[in-house]
Amino acid sequence: ITSKTDSDREDEAMFVTVDGERFYNSMSLTALANLFREGNPWFLQTSKYYIVNLGKVTGFRFSSARDLWFQGFEKPVENAVSDMYLAEFNARIGI
């Protein structure tokens, strides 16, 4: 889930499925993160632009940026995990 939508509107969230389908929601990323925080252990906000489904992460690269690969995606999502969210991300995936 990202606030970096095709239309560049940060007040709209874009959901991208492993099949590449895109769905839009008028809720903000912060509102969605709060909903997920209350009972869904699979979703985690990893930056101000992303909420990820931890069950679909297939790879992680830590260099100057933190990129994530997802099931069904050929290329990684670049800069998907920011410093602010890194400790919780590491704890949740067991690093």
Kinemage of the C-alpha trace (Angstrom):
@kinemage 1
@onewidth
@group {chain A} dominant
@subgroup {mainchain}
@vectorlist {calphas} color= white
{ca ile a 1} P 0.000 0.000 0.000
{ca thr a 2} L 1.474 3.343 -0.932
{ca ser a 3} L 0.665 7.019 -0.854
{ca lys a 4} L 2.788 7.379 -4.006
{ca thr a 5} L -0.171 6.927 -6.320
{ca asp a 6} L -0.264 7.277 -10.070
{ca ser a 7} L -2.024 10.596 -9.634
{ca asp a 8} L 0.576 11.915 -7.130
{ca arg a 9} L -2.138 12.582 -4.566
{ca glu a 10} L -0.829 11.882 -1.078
{ca asp a 11} L -4.347 11.915 0.381
{ca glu a 12} L -5.159 8.741 -1.547
{ca ala a 13} L -3.755 5.258 -0.896
{ca met a 14} L -2.990 2.831 -3.694
{ca phe a 15} L -3.169 -0.900 -2.996
{ca val a 16} L -1.071 -3.045 -5.345
{ca thr a 17} L -1.709 -6.791 -5.428
{ca val a 18} L 0.858 -9.503 -6.224
{ca asp a 19} L -0.843 -9.733 -9.632
{ca gly a 20} L -0.117 -6.045 -10.278
{ca glu a 21} L -3.717 -4.899 -9.929
{ca arg a 22} L -4.209 -1.451 -8.426
{ca phe a 23} L -7.017 -0.284 -6.188
{ca tyr a 24} L -7.467 3.137 -4.635
{ca asn a 25} L -8.844 4.239 -1.301
{ca ser a 26} L -9.509 7.744 -0.043
{ca met a 27} L -8.118 6.959 3.431
{ca ser a 28} L -4.716 8.363 4.286
{ca leu a 29} L -1.776 6.049 4.850
{ca thr a 30} L -1.710 7.082 8.514
{ca ala a 31} L -5.374 6.146 8.984
{ca leu a 32} L -4.794 2.779 7.297
{ca ala a 33} L -1.695 2.120 9.423
{ca asn a 34} L -3.724 2.817 12.565
{ca leu a 35} L -6.409 0.346 11.454
{ca phe a 36} L -3.841 -2.367 10.733
{ca arg a 37} L -1.968 -1.714 13.977
{ca glu a 38} L -5.055 -2.715 15.946
{ca gly a 39} L -5.133 -6.355 14.980
{ca asn a 40} L -3.475 -7.335 11.751
{ca pro a 41} L 0.045 -8.661 12.372
{ca trp a 42} L 0.860 -8.977 8.660
{ca phe a 43} L 0.736 -5.290 7.723
{ca leu a 44} L 3.385 -2.824 8.869
{ca gln a 45} L 4.075 0.784 7.976
{ca thr a 46} L 7.705 0.888 6.816
{ca ser a 47} L 8.031 4.523 5.735
{ca lys a 48} L 5.878 7.612 5.339
{ca tyr a 49} L 4.986 6.266 1.884
{ca tyr a 50} L 4.497 2.515 2.430
{ca ile a 51} L 2.572 -0.095 4.377
{ca val a 52} L 3.691 -3.603 3.449
{ca asn a 53} L 2.263 -7.084 3.794
{ca leu a 54} L 5.101 -8.885 5.571
{ca gly a 55} L 3.785 -12.225 4.331
{ca lys a 56} L 4.544 -11.220 0.730
{ca val a 57} L 8.122 -9.986 1.272
{ca thr a 58} L 10.564 -12.340 -0.455
{ca gly a 59} L 13.783 -10.351 -0.133
{ca phe a 60} L 15.401 -7.406 1.636
{ca arg a 61} L 18.519 -5.453 0.681
{ca phe a 62} L 20.187 -3.177 3.192
{ca ser a 63} L 22.616 -0.720 1.647
{ca ser a 64} L 22.334 3.046 1.430
{ca ala a 65} L 18.615 2.348 0.938
{ca arg a 66} L 16.414 -0.487 2.154
{ca asp a 67} L 14.724 -2.177 -0.745
{ca leu a 68} L 12.086 -4.909 -0.539
{ca trp a 69} L 11.160 -7.596 -3.039
{ca phe a 70} L 7.622 -8.948 -3.060
{ca gln a 71} L 5.986 -12.098 -4.319
{ca gly a 72} L 4.901 -11.471 -7.906
{ca phe a 73} L 7.185 -8.445 -8.459
{ca glu a 74} L 10.272 -8.598 -10.658
{ca lys a 75} L 11.886 -5.441 -9.316
{ca pro a 76} L 12.212 -4.287 -5.705
{ca val a 77} L 10.343 -1.427 -4.117
{ca glu a 78} L 13.194 0.991 -3.504
{ca asn a 79} L 13.616 2.870 -0.232
{ca ala a 80} L 10.711 0.917 1.242
{ca val a 81} L 11.952 0.934 4.842
{ca ser a 82} L 13.015 4.212 6.453
{ca asp a 83} L 15.182 4.667 9.573
{ca met a 84} L 12.142 5.582 11.648
{ca tyr a 85} L 10.505 2.182 11.019
{ca leu a 86} L 13.615 -0.021 10.716
{ca ala a 87} L 13.739 -1.362 14.295
{ca glu a 88} L 10.117 -2.534 14.212
{ca phe a 89} L 10.569 -3.997 10.727
{ca asn a 90} L 13.654 -5.948 11.854
{ca ala a 91} L 11.858 -7.202 14.970
{ca arg a 92} L 8.788 -8.307 13.012
{ca ile a 93} L 10.736 -10.225 10.351
{ca gly a 94} L 13.229 -11.654 12.831
{ca ile a 95} L 16.481 -9.898 11.917
